Amino acid sequence: MNLTNIAAFLSTVIAVYCTIPYIIAILKGKTKPHQLSWLVFVIMNGIVFFSQYFEGGRRSILIALTFFIGSFIVLLLSLKYGIRDTSRWDKALFSFALATIVLWLLTRSNAFAIWLTVLIDFAATTMMILKVRAEPHSEEPLPWFLAIVAYVFSCLSLVGSHNYILYVRPIFGGFICDGALWLAILFYRKSKKKIESISPAEI
């Protein structure tokens, strides 16, 4: 087994593992997934998987398949344990996700679809960060950190490949979006802890 195969295997294992604590956190009430956000993630991860597959990806798309299945499970759990409030922003994001599917089918361009999912991910991550700012403990940081690590190995599984479009999702989706969300969770939790530690006499 060469290094790229090992990296693909590790990225898949870590992707599966990072989904487990997230599901446990949902069942324990520590994490409250937003229903529409995760419906968008299901659509996005589905587009990512199929567009990368048709673009020629094989080892590197195992992580996309894992997150597609994982996001679908979280979506189902969100129906019972999640948050149902829907804003105009949520509806606009959902509409954009559906429009991406239409554009993908019309253009038949897998590369174009992959770049569109980056825009969806940026928007969805922004929505998640706004939720975390309001409720810092509505998301656990560990699963998102593990997702970043999984994407690192996904990039390593592409070493030697000249199909550069396959690098787009791991770099933008993993390092930038998941990284920003992970840092936001840590930041807002720390900020809330500082506020709670201030005594009434200090105000």
Secondary structure as UniProt FT lines:
FT   HELIX           3..27
FT   TURN            28..29
FT   HELIX           35..54
FT   TURN            55..56
FT   HELIX           59..61
FT   HELIX           62..81
FT   HELIX           88..107
FT   HELIX           110..134
FT   HELIX           136..138
FT   HELIX           141..156
FT   TURN            157..160
FT   HELIX           164..167
FT   HELIX           169..178
FT   HELIX           179..197
FT   HELIX           200..202
//
